[in-house]
């Protein structure tokens, strides 16, 4: 489950970077940040769906 947590953290950082690039009107930052957000966001969702949520004991 650690992989999904790492993917989720990187996805959140990429979302913040994309928002920051939008505020600064940085086209290259928007492209790379948005691409990272979409791809790693998809990896996060699919990892959680395939391996499930961690069980609380």
CHARMM internal coordinates of N, CA and C (Angstrom, degrees):
IC EDIT
DIST 1 N 1 CA 1.4436
DIST 1 CA 1 C 1.5261
ANGL 1 N 1 CA 1 C 111.30
DIST 1 C 2 N 1.3256
ANGL 1 CA 1 C 2 N 116.15
DIHE 1 N 1 CA 1 C 2 N -15.39
DIST 2 N 2 CA 1.4534
ANGL 1 C 2 N 2 CA 119.55
DIHE 1 CA 1 C 2 N 2 CA -179.88
DIST 2 CA 2 C 1.5185
ANGL 2 N 2 CA 2 C 112.48
DIHE 1 C 2 N 2 CA 2 C -62.28
DIST 2 C 3 N 1.3273
ANGL 2 CA 2 C 3 N 116.26
DIHE 2 N 2 CA 2 C 3 N -32.33
DIST 3 N 3 CA 1.4634
ANGL 2 C 3 N 3 CA 120.41
DIHE 2 CA 2 C 3 N 3 CA 179.83
DIST 3 CA 3 C 1.5237
ANGL 3 N 3 CA 3 C 111.26
DIHE 2 C 3 N 3 CA 3 C -63.24
DIST 3 C 4 N 1.3202
ANGL 3 CA 3 C 4 N 117.05
DIHE 3 N 3 CA 3 C 4 N -41.95
DIST 4 N 4 CA 1.4671
ANGL 3 C 4 N 4 CA 120.65
DIHE 3 CA 3 C 4 N 4 CA 179.21
DIST 4 CA 4 C 1.5211
ANGL 4 N 4 CA 4 C 110.71
DIHE 3 C 4 N 4 CA 4 C -65.22
DIST 4 C 5 N 1.3335
ANGL 4 CA 4 C 5 N 117.18
DIHE 4 N 4 CA 4 C 5 N -35.69
DIST 5 N 5 CA 1.4634
ANGL 4 C 5 N 5 CA 120.55
DIHE 4 CA 4 C 5 N 5 CA 178.84
DIST 5 CA 5 C 1.5236
ANGL 5 N 5 CA 5 C 109.93
DIHE 4 C 5 N 5 CA 5 C -67.02
DIST 5 C 6 N 1.3263
ANGL 5 CA 5 C 6 N 117.36
DIHE 5 N 5 CA 5 C 6 N -43.09
DIST 6 N 6 CA 1.4605
ANGL 5 C 6 N 6 CA 120.98
DIHE 5 CA 5 C 6 N 6 CA 178.43
DIST 6 CA 6 C 1.5241
ANGL 6 N 6 CA 6 C 110.31
DIHE 5 C 6 N 6 CA 6 C -63.79
DIST 6 C 7 N 1.3402
ANGL 6 CA 6 C 7 N 117.28
DIHE 6 N 6 CA 6 C 7 N -45.15
DIST 7 N 7 CA 1.4622
ANGL 6 C 7 N 7 CA 120.81
DIHE 6 CA 6 C 7 N 7 CA 176.95
DIST 7 CA 7 C 1.5288
ANGL 7 N 7 CA 7 C 110.63
DIHE 6 C 7 N 7 CA 7 C -58.56
DIST 7 C 8 N 1.3255
ANGL 7 CA 7 C 8 N 117.30
DIHE 7 N 7 CA 7 C 8 N -42.18
DIST 8 N 8 CA 1.4659
ANGL 7 C 8 N 8 CA 120.84
DIHE 7 CA 7 C 8 N 8 CA -178.38
DIST 8 CA 8 C 1.5306
ANGL 8 N 8 CA 8 C 110.90
DIHE 7 C 8 N 8 CA 8 C -65.50
DIST 8 C 9 N 1.3272
ANGL 8 CA 8 C 9 N 117.45
DIHE 8 N 8 CA 8 C 9 N -41.21
DIST 9 N 9 CA 1.4645
ANGL 8 C 9 N 9 CA 120.23
DIHE 8 CA 8 C 9 N 9 CA 179.29
DIST 9 CA 9 C 1.5227
ANGL 9 N 9 CA 9 C 111.32
DIHE 8 C 9 N 9 CA 9 C -65.02
DIST 9 C 10 N 1.3272
ANGL 9 CA 9 C 10 N 117.17
DIHE 9 N 9 CA 9 C 10 N -43.20
DIST 10 N 10 CA 1.4634
ANGL 9 C 10 N 10 CA 120.53
DIHE 9 CA 9 C 10 N 10 CA 178.63
DIST 10 CA 10 C 1.5251
ANGL 10 N 10 CA 10 C 110.26
DIHE 9 C 10 N 10 CA 10 C -66.14
DIST 10 C 11 N 1.3234
ANGL 10 CA 10 C 11 N 117.35
DIHE 10 N 10 CA 10 C 11 N -36.44
DIST 11 N 11 CA 1.4613
ANGL 10 C 11 N 11 CA 121.00
DIHE 10 CA 10 C 11 N 11 CA 177.45
DIST 11 CA 11 C 1.5261
ANGL 11 N 11 CA 11 C 111.27
DIHE 10 C 11 N 11 CA 11 C -63.73
DIST 11 C 12 N 1.3231
ANGL 11 CA 11 C 12 N 116.46
DIHE 11 N 11 CA 11 C 12 N -42.26
DIST 12 N 12 CA 1.4643
ANGL 11 C 12 N 12 CA 119.53
DIHE 11 CA 11 C 12 N 12 CA 177.80
DIST 12 CA 12 C 1.5275
ANGL 12 N 12 CA 12 C 111.18
DIHE 11 C 12 N 12 CA 12 C -64.01
DIST 12 C 13 N 1.3220
ANGL 12 CA 12 C 13 N 117.25
DIHE 12 N 12 CA 12 C 13 N -41.58
DIST 13 N 13 CA 1.4597
ANGL 12 C 13 N 13 CA 120.48
DIHE 12 CA 12 C 13 N 13 CA 177.87
DIST 13 CA 13 C 1.5262
ANGL 13 N 13 CA 13 C 111.26
DIHE 12 C 13 N 13 CA 13 C -65.15
DIST 13 C 14 N 1.3266
ANGL 13 CA 13 C 14 N 117.31
DIHE 13 N 13 CA 13 C 14 N -38.38
DIST 14 N 14 CA 1.4571
ANGL 13 C 14 N 14 CA 120.47
DIHE 13 CA 13 C 14 N 14 CA 178.12
DIST 14 CA 14 C 1.5217
ANGL 14 N 14 CA 14 C 111.00
DIHE 13 C 14 N 14 CA 14 C -67.21
DIST 14 C 15 N 1.3260
ANGL 14 CA 14 C 15 N 117.30
DIHE 14 N 14 CA 14 C 15 N -36.18
DIST 15 N 15 CA 1.4607
ANGL 14 C 15 N 15 CA 120.64
DIHE 14 CA 14 C 15 N 15 CA 175.57
DIST 15 CA 15 C 1.5139
ANGL 15 N 15 CA 15 C 111.75
DIHE 14 C 15 N 15 CA 15 C -64.01
DIST 15 C 16 N 1.3264
ANGL 15 CA 15 C 16 N 116.59
DIHE 15 N 15 CA 15 C 16 N -41.87
DIST 16 N 16 CA 1.4610
ANGL 15 C 16 N 16 CA 120.57
DIHE 15 CA 15 C 16 N 16 CA 176.75
DIST 16 CA 16 C 1.5278
ANGL 16 N 16 CA 16 C 110.85
DIHE 15 C 16 N 16 CA 16 C -64.35
DIST 16 C 17 N 1.3397
ANGL 16 CA 16 C 17 N 116.64
DIHE 16 N 16 CA 16 C 17 N -42.48
DIST 17 N 17 CA 1.4656
ANGL 16 C 17 N 17 CA 120.61
DIHE 16 CA 16 C 17 N 17 CA 179.94
DIST 17 CA 17 C 1.5265
ANGL 17 N 17 CA 17 C 111.06
DIHE 16 C 17 N 17 CA 17 C -64.15
DIST 17 C 18 N 1.3226
ANGL 17 CA 17 C 18 N 117.13
DIHE 17 N 17 CA 17 C 18 N -38.72
DIST 18 N 18 CA 1.4611
ANGL 17 C 18 N 18 CA 120.69
DIHE 17 CA 17 C 18 N 18 CA 178.51
DIST 18 CA 18 C 1.5318
ANGL 18 N 18 CA 18 C 110.31
DIHE 17 C 18 N 18 CA 18 C -65.43
DIST 18 C 19 N 1.3213
ANGL 18 CA 18 C 19 N 116.45
DIHE 18 N 18 CA 18 C 19 N -43.18
DIST 19 N 19 CA 1.4638
ANGL 18 C 19 N 19 CA 120.12
DIHE 18 CA 18 C 19 N 19 CA 178.45
DIST 19 CA 19 C 1.5272
ANGL 19 N 19 CA 19 C 110.78
DIHE 18 C 19 N 19 CA 19 C -63.05
DIST 19 C 20 N 1.3231
ANGL 19 CA 19 C 20 N 116.13
DIHE 19 N 19 CA 19 C 20 N -41.84
DIST 20 N 20 CA 1.4648
ANGL 19 C 20 N 20 CA 120.46
DIHE 19 CA 19 C 20 N 20 CA 178.27
DIST 20 CA 20 C 1.5272
ANGL 20 N 20 CA 20 C 111.17
DIHE 19 C 20 N 20 CA 20 C -64.17
DIST 20 C 21 N 1.3260
ANGL 20 CA 20 C 21 N 116.87
DIHE 20 N 20 CA 20 C 21 N -40.58
DIST 21 N 21 CA 1.4629
ANGL 20 C 21 N 21 CA 120.85
DIHE 20 CA 20 C 21 N 21 CA 178.12
DIST 21 CA 21 C 1.5281
ANGL 21 N 21 CA 21 C 111.27
DIHE 20 C 21 N 21 CA 21 C -66.39
DIST 21 C 22 N 1.3229
ANGL 21 CA 21 C 22 N 117.07
DIHE 21 N 21 CA 21 C 22 N -34.76
DIST 22 N 22 CA 1.4649
ANGL 21 C 22 N 22 CA 120.59
DIHE 21 CA 21 C 22 N 22 CA 176.27
DIST 22 CA 22 C 1.5295
ANGL 22 N 22 CA 22 C 110.76
DIHE 21 C 22 N 22 CA 22 C -64.75
DIST 22 C 23 N 1.3336
ANGL 22 CA 22 C 23 N 116.80
DIHE 22 N 22 CA 22 C 23 N -41.47
DIST 23 N 23 CA 1.4613
ANGL 22 C 23 N 23 CA 119.98
DIHE 22 CA 22 C 23 N 23 CA 178.90
DIST 23 CA 23 C 1.5200
ANGL 23 N 23 CA 23 C 111.24
DIHE 22 C 23 N 23 CA 23 C -64.54
DIST 23 C 24 N 1.3479
ANGL 23 CA 23 C 24 N 116.97
DIHE 23 N 23 CA 23 C 24 N -36.44
DIST 24 N 24 CA 1.4618
ANGL 23 C 24 N 24 CA 121.33
DIHE 23 CA 23 C 24 N 24 CA -178.33
DIST 24 CA 24 C 1.5188
ANGL 24 N 24 CA 24 C 113.16
DIHE 23 C 24 N 24 CA 24 C -89.15
DIST 24 C 25 N 1.3397
ANGL 24 CA 24 C 25 N 117.42
DIHE 24 N 24 CA 24 C 25 N -1.22
DIST 25 N 25 CA 1.4696
ANGL 24 C 25 N 25 CA 123.47
DIHE 24 CA 24 C 25 N 25 CA -178.09
DIST 25 CA 25 C 1.5251
ANGL 25 N 25 CA 25 C 112.02
DIHE 24 C 25 N 25 CA 25 C 56.10
DIST 25 C 26 N 1.3286
ANGL 25 CA 25 C 26 N 114.94
DIHE 25 N 25 CA 25 C 26 N 43.80
DIST 26 N 26 CA 1.4603
ANGL 25 C 26 N 26 CA 122.72
DIHE 25 CA 25 C 26 N 26 CA 179.05
DIST 26 CA 26 C 1.5331
ANGL 26 N 26 CA 26 C 108.15
DIHE 25 C 26 N 26 CA 26 C -96.85
DIST 26 C 27 N 1.3366
ANGL 26 CA 26 C 27 N 116.82
DIHE 26 N 26 CA 26 C 27 N 101.91
DIST 27 N 27 CA 1.4631
ANGL 26 C 27 N 27 CA 121.21
DIHE 26 CA 26 C 27 N 27 CA -173.25
DIST 27 CA 27 C 1.5257
ANGL 27 N 27 CA 27 C 112.43
DIHE 26 C 27 N 27 CA 27 C -63.08
DIST 27 C 28 N 1.3256
ANGL 27 CA 27 C 28 N 117.54
DIHE 27 N 27 CA 27 C 28 N -45.10
DIST 28 N 28 CA 1.4685
ANGL 27 C 28 N 28 CA 120.53
DIHE 27 CA 27 C 28 N 28 CA -178.86
DIST 28 CA 28 C 1.5296
ANGL 28 N 28 CA 28 C 111.04
DIHE 27 C 28 N 28 CA 28 C -65.01
DIST 28 C 29 N 1.3276
ANGL 28 CA 28 C 29 N 116.59
DIHE 28 N 28 CA 28 C 29 N -38.13
DIST 29 N 29 CA 1.4637
ANGL 28 C 29 N 29 CA 120.72
DIHE 28 CA 28 C 29 N 29 CA 176.73
DIST 29 CA 29 C 1.5149
ANGL 29 N 29 CA 29 C 111.93
DIHE 28 C 29 N 29 CA 29 C -65.02
DIST 29 C 30 N 1.3321
ANGL 29 CA 29 C 30 N 116.32
DIHE 29 N 29 CA 29 C 30 N -37.67
DIST 30 N 30 CA 1.4643
ANGL 29 C 30 N 30 CA 120.47
DIHE 29 CA 29 C 30 N 30 CA 177.89
DIST 30 CA 30 C 1.5192
ANGL 30 N 30 CA 30 C 110.38
DIHE 29 C 30 N 30 CA 30 C -64.82
DIST 30 C 31 N 1.3333
ANGL 30 CA 30 C 31 N 116.47
DIHE 30 N 30 CA 30 C 31 N -43.53
DIST 31 N 31 CA 1.4650
ANGL 30 C 31 N 31 CA 120.70
DIHE 30 CA 30 C 31 N 31 CA -177.71
DIST 31 CA 31 C 1.5275
ANGL 31 N 31 CA 31 C 110.70
DIHE 30 C 31 N 31 CA 31 C -64.50
DIST 31 C 32 N 1.3311
ANGL 31 CA 31 C 32 N 116.43
DIHE 31 N 31 CA 31 C 32 N -51.80
DIST 32 N 32 CA 1.4669
ANGL 31 C 32 N 32 CA 119.24
DIHE 31 CA 31 C 32 N 32 CA -176.51
DIST 32 CA 32 C 1.5260
ANGL 32 N 32 CA 32 C 112.00
DIHE 31 C 32 N 32 CA 32 C -72.50
DIST 32 C 33 N 1.3217
ANGL 32 CA 32 C 33 N 117.50
DIHE 32 N 32 CA 32 C 33 N -40.34
DIST 33 N 33 CA 1.4582
ANGL 32 C 33 N 33 CA 119.83
DIHE 32 CA 32 C 33 N 33 CA 177.55
DIST 33 CA 33 C 1.5125
ANGL 33 N 33 CA 33 C 112.08
DIHE 32 C 33 N 33 CA 33 C -65.89
DIST 33 C 34 N 1.3313
ANGL 33 CA 33 C 34 N 116.27
DIHE 33 N 33 CA 33 C 34 N -42.78
DIST 34 N 34 CA 1.4601
ANGL 33 C 34 N 34 CA 120.16
DIHE 33 CA 33 C 34 N 34 CA 178.21
DIST 34 CA 34 C 1.5184
ANGL 34 N 34 CA 34 C 112.49
DIHE 33 C 34 N 34 CA 34 C -66.10
DIST 34 C 35 N 1.3278
ANGL 34 CA 34 C 35 N 115.85
DIHE 34 N 34 CA 34 C 35 N -40.37
DIST 35 N 35 CA 1.4716
ANGL 34 C 35 N 35 CA 119.21
DIHE 34 CA 34 C 35 N 35 CA 177.03
DIST 35 CA 35 C 1.5155
ANGL 35 N 35 CA 35 C 112.00
DIHE 34 C 35 N 35 CA 35 C -63.36
DIST 35 C 36 N 1.3248
ANGL 35 CA 35 C 36 N 116.62
DIHE 35 N 35 CA 35 C 36 N -42.68
DIST 36 N 36 CA 1.4600
ANGL 35 C 36 N 36 CA 120.51
DIHE 35 CA 35 C 36 N 36 CA 177.69
DIST 36 CA 36 C 1.5158
ANGL 36 N 36 CA 36 C 110.65
DIHE 35 C 36 N 36 CA 36 C -64.48
DIST 36 C 37 N 1.3224
ANGL 36 CA 36 C 37 N 116.73
DIHE 36 N 36 CA 36 C 37 N -41.11
DIST 37 N 37 CA 1.4648
ANGL 36 C 37 N 37 CA 121.02
DIHE 36 CA 36 C 37 N 37 CA 178.97
DIST 37 CA 37 C 1.5266
ANGL 37 N 37 CA 37 C 111.12
DIHE 36 C 37 N 37 CA 37 C -61.12
DIST 37 C 38 N 1.3251
ANGL 37 CA 37 C 38 N 116.62
DIHE 37 N 37 CA 37 C 38 N -45.26
DIST 38 N 38 CA 1.4680
ANGL 37 C 38 N 38 CA 120.39
DIHE 37 CA 37 C 38 N 38 CA -178.02
DIST 38 CA 38 C 1.5315
ANGL 38 N 38 CA 38 C 111.25
DIHE 37 C 38 N 38 CA 38 C -68.09
DIST 38 C 39 N 1.3321
ANGL 38 CA 38 C 39 N 116.82
DIHE 38 N 38 CA 38 C 39 N -48.47
DIST 39 N 39 CA 1.4669
ANGL 38 C 39 N 39 CA 119.95
DIHE 38 CA 38 C 39 N 39 CA -175.32
DIST 39 CA 39 C 1.5237
ANGL 39 N 39 CA 39 C 111.20
DIHE 38 C 39 N 39 CA 39 C -67.62
DIST 39 C 40 N 1.3286
ANGL 39 CA 39 C 40 N 117.43
DIHE 39 N 39 CA 39 C 40 N -50.55
DIST 40 N 40 CA 1.4640
ANGL 39 C 40 N 40 CA 118.69
DIHE 39 CA 39 C 40 N 40 CA -178.31
DIST 40 CA 40 C 1.5207
ANGL 40 N 40 CA 40 C 111.79
DIHE 39 C 40 N 40 CA 40 C -72.08
DIST 40 C 41 N 1.3357
ANGL 40 CA 40 C 41 N 117.17
DIHE 40 N 40 CA 40 C 41 N -27.59
DIST 41 N 41 CA 1.4600
ANGL 40 C 41 N 41 CA 119.61
DIHE 40 CA 40 C 41 N 41 CA 172.87
DIST 41 CA 41 C 1.5222
ANGL 41 N 41 CA 41 C 111.08
DIHE 40 C 41 N 41 CA 41 C -63.24
DIST 41 C 42 N 1.3306
ANGL 41 CA 41 C 42 N 115.54
DIHE 41 N 41 CA 41 C 42 N -41.27
DIST 42 N 42 CA 1.4680
ANGL 41 C 42 N 42 CA 119.86
DIHE 41 CA 41 C 42 N 42 CA 176.92
DIST 42 CA 42 C 1.5283
ANGL 42 N 42 CA 42 C 110.71
DIHE 41 C 42 N 42 CA 42 C -64.80
DIST 42 C 43 N 1.3303
ANGL 42 CA 42 C 43 N 117.16
DIHE 42 N 42 CA 42 C 43 N -43.16
DIST 43 N 43 CA 1.4639
ANGL 42 C 43 N 43 CA 120.53
DIHE 42 CA 42 C 43 N 43 CA 177.55
DIST 43 CA 43 C 1.5286
ANGL 43 N 43 CA 43 C 110.46
DIHE 42 C 43 N 43 CA 43 C -60.54
DIST 43 C 44 N 1.3221
ANGL 43 CA 43 C 44 N 117.09
DIHE 43 N 43 CA 43 C 44 N -39.99
DIST 44 N 44 CA 1.4617
ANGL 43 C 44 N 44 CA 120.55
DIHE 43 CA 43 C 44 N 44 CA 179.81
DIST 44 CA 44 C 1.5202
ANGL 44 N 44 CA 44 C 111.00
DIHE 43 C 44 N 44 CA 44 C -63.18
DIST 44 C 45 N 1.3146
ANGL 44 CA 44 C 45 N 116.04
DIHE 44 N 44 CA 44 C 45 N -48.43
DIST 45 N 45 CA 1.4733
ANGL 44 C 45 N 45 CA 120.15
DIHE 44 CA 44 C 45 N 45 CA -178.71
DIST 45 CA 45 C 1.5245
ANGL 45 N 45 CA 45 C 110.67
DIHE 44 C 45 N 45 CA 45 C -62.37
DIST 45 C 46 N 1.3197
ANGL 45 CA 45 C 46 N 116.90
DIHE 45 N 45 CA 45 C 46 N -45.71
DIST 46 N 46 CA 1.4625
ANGL 45 C 46 N 46 CA 119.37
DIHE 45 CA 45 C 46 N 46 CA -177.39
DIST 46 CA 46 C 1.5307
ANGL 46 N 46 CA 46 C 111.85
DIHE 45 C 46 N 46 CA 46 C -69.81
DIST 46 C 47 N 1.3261
ANGL 46 CA 46 C 47 N 118.44
DIHE 46 N 46 CA 46 C 47 N -33.87
DIST 47 N 47 CA 1.4608
ANGL 46 C 47 N 47 CA 120.56
DIHE 46 CA 46 C 47 N 47 CA 176.94
DIST 47 CA 47 C 1.5167
ANGL 47 N 47 CA 47 C 110.40
DIHE 46 C 47 N 47 CA 47 C -65.96
DIST 47 C 48 N 1.3173
ANGL 47 CA 47 C 48 N 117.08
DIHE 47 N 47 CA 47 C 48 N -41.57
DIST 48 N 48 CA 1.4642
ANGL 47 C 48 N 48 CA 119.78
DIHE 47 CA 47 C 48 N 48 CA 178.48
DIST 48 CA 48 C 1.5272
ANGL 48 N 48 CA 48 C 110.84
DIHE 47 C 48 N 48 CA 48 C -67.69
DIST 48 C 49 N 1.3285
ANGL 48 CA 48 C 49 N 117.49
DIHE 48 N 48 CA 48 C 49 N -39.23
DIST 49 N 49 CA 1.4663
ANGL 48 C 49 N 49 CA 119.55
DIHE 48 CA 48 C 49 N 49 CA 179.71
DIST 49 CA 49 C 1.5267
ANGL 49 N 49 CA 49 C 111.49
DIHE 48 C 49 N 49 CA 49 C -68.34
DIST 49 C 50 N 1.3316
ANGL 49 CA 49 C 50 N 117.68
DIHE 49 N 49 CA 49 C 50 N -37.90
DIST 50 N 50 CA 1.4658
ANGL 49 C 50 N 50 CA 120.18
DIHE 49 CA 49 C 50 N 50 CA -178.00
DIST 50 CA 50 C 1.5263
ANGL 50 N 50 CA 50 C 113.19
DIHE 49 C 50 N 50 CA 50 C -78.13
DIST 50 C 51 N 1.3241
ANGL 50 CA 50 C 51 N 117.96
DIHE 50 N 50 CA 50 C 51 N -35.57
DIST 51 N 51 CA 1.4562
ANGL 50 C 51 N 51 CA 120.84
DIHE 50 CA 50 C 51 N 51 CA -176.15
DIST 51 CA 51 C 1.5284
ANGL 51 N 51 CA 51 C 112.78
DIHE 50 C 51 N 51 CA 51 C -105.08
DIST 51 C 52 N 1.3018
ANGL 51 CA 51 C 52 N 117.77
DIHE 51 N 51 CA 51 C 52 N -9.81
DIST 52 N 52 CA 1.4619
ANGL 51 C 52 N 52 CA 121.87
DIHE 51 CA 51 C 52 N 52 CA 177.12
DIST 52 CA 52 C 1.5135
ANGL 52 N 52 CA 52 C 113.02
DIHE 51 C 52 N 52 CA 52 C 80.41
DIST 52 C 53 N 1.3226
ANGL 52 CA 52 C 53 N 114.30
DIHE 52 N 52 CA 52 C 53 N 171.51
DIST 53 N 53 CA 1.4601
ANGL 52 C 53 N 53 CA 121.46
DIHE 52 CA 52 C 53 N 53 CA 177.97
DIST 53 CA 53 C 1.5168
ANGL 53 N 53 CA 53 C 109.22
DIHE 52 C 53 N 53 CA 53 C -80.27
DIST 53 C 54 N 1.3329
ANGL 53 CA 53 C 54 N 117.84
DIHE 53 N 53 CA 53 C 54 N 152.50
DIST 54 N 54 CA 1.4712
ANGL 53 C 54 N 54 CA 118.69
DIHE 53 CA 53 C 54 N 54 CA 176.20
DIST 54 CA 54 C 1.5343
ANGL 54 N 54 CA 54 C 110.14
DIHE 53 C 54 N 54 CA 54 C -66.99
DIST 54 C 55 N 1.3124
ANGL 54 CA 54 C 55 N 115.26
DIHE 54 N 54 CA 54 C 55 N 144.35
DIST 55 N 55 CA 1.4512
ANGL 54 C 55 N 55 CA 121.28
DIHE 54 CA 54 C 55 N 55 CA -177.67
DIST 55 CA 55 C 1.5302
ANGL 55 N 55 CA 55 C 108.76
DIHE 54 C 55 N 55 CA 55 C -86.37
DIST 55 C 56 N 1.3288
ANGL 55 CA 55 C 56 N 116.16
DIHE 55 N 55 CA 55 C 56 N 131.99
DIST 56 N 56 CA 1.4674
ANGL 55 C 56 N 56 CA 120.40
DIHE 55 CA 55 C 56 N 56 CA 176.70
DIST 56 CA 56 C 1.5321
ANGL 56 N 56 CA 56 C 108.65
DIHE 55 C 56 N 56 CA 56 C -85.57
DIST 56 C 57 N 1.3066
ANGL 56 CA 56 C 57 N 116.82
DIHE 56 N 56 CA 56 C 57 N 128.56
DIST 57 N 57 CA 1.4779
ANGL 56 C 57 N 57 CA 120.76
DIHE 56 CA 56 C 57 N 57 CA -177.95
DIST 57 CA 57 C 1.4845
ANGL 57 N 57 CA 57 C 110.63
DIHE 56 C 57 N 57 CA 57 C -97.60
END
COOR INIT
IC SEED 1 N 1 CA 1 C
IC BUILD
